[in-house]
Amino acid sequence: MANEMWWSLLAAAETDSPSHGASTGDTVMWWIGGIIVAVFFGAIVLRTLRRNRLRK
């Protein structure tokens, strides 16, 4: 019983993984999203650093 469950979970994980032949549009969207997230969190860090510098 447990062995069958293990294989079914393994099969489900394999089908959910992205394929190696992903389209170029998906790759571009991942890069754009990553850049937007990096800029957003970078702005938060800079704002925090400026606020902390003003308090001293």
Helices and strands as residue ranges (DSSP letters): H 2-16, H 24-55
